[in-house]
């Protein structure tokens, strides 16, 4: 049995900044193979003592998911789908 699936909110932290509707219209050309994401301010969502102990991938995931919840007007989610495009490259390079 097939069910329809709808995306109600999107959150992203990327090399182009955080997700916004006109993100692709304002795109910046990248000239390197690996680029750093533009990190937003996490202090509104995460306590400063916790921010220092978290990896960048976890912080970005928390920010992006909260942004998606806000966009979808959801307080308790039914499901969360997380996707990265070479998401932890920096941690892997430092091994």
N, C-alpha and C positions, 0 to 999 in steps of 0.2 A: 504494500500500500504506500503510495506516494503522498507526501505532505509538502505543502508550500513552506518555504523558509524565507523569512524577511530579515534584512539587516536594518535595525532601528537606530543604531548609534555606531559611530566610528571614532576611534582614538588612535593617534599615532605620534611618535616622536621620531623624527627623521633628520636627514641632512638638509632638508628643506624647511625645517622648523616643526612645529606641532600642527596637527590636522586642522584645517579650515577649508571651507567650501571652495575658495579660489586658489587653493594651494598649487595646482598645476598651471594656472595662468601666470603665476609669479615665480615659476621655477628658475633655479640658478643652475647654470651649467657646471658640472663637476669634471675635474681633469685628472683625478687620481683614481686608482683601483679601489682603495679603502679610504673612506671619508668618515669623520666623526659626526655623530648626530648633534644637533643643536639642543643642548639640555635646557629644559625649562626650569623654573624655580619650583623646587619640591617642598619647600618649607610650609606651604599652605595645607599639604596633605600628610606629610610625614614629620614626626618629631625629629629635631636636629640630632639628637643622640643616635637615633636609628639610621638617619641618612648617612652618617659616616661609616656605618658598619655594613651597609648594603652595597651589592655590586651595581654597576650602572644599568645592567639589563633589568634587574629587579625594580629599580627606581623608575625606569622608563615604562615598564609594564604596569606598575601601579598608577602612574600618571595617565597613561593611555587608556587604561580600563576605566578610571574615574571619569575621564573626559567622555568616553563612550556612554557610560551610564548617565551622565548629565545630559548628553545630546538625545538620548532615548527616553529621558524622564523615567528611569528605572532605579528603584532603591534596592531591590533584592533580585538579582538576575536568575534566569532559568538555566542559562548555559553561557559559558565564556569560551571563545575560540581565540587562541593566541597564535600569531604568525610572525616570523622574523625572516628577513632576507639577509643572510650572513650575520645574524643578530649578535653573536658574541665573538666576533672576529678579533677584537682587541684582546680579550682574555685568552684566546687561543694563541695569538701571536706571542704573548708574554710567557708561554709555558717553556 
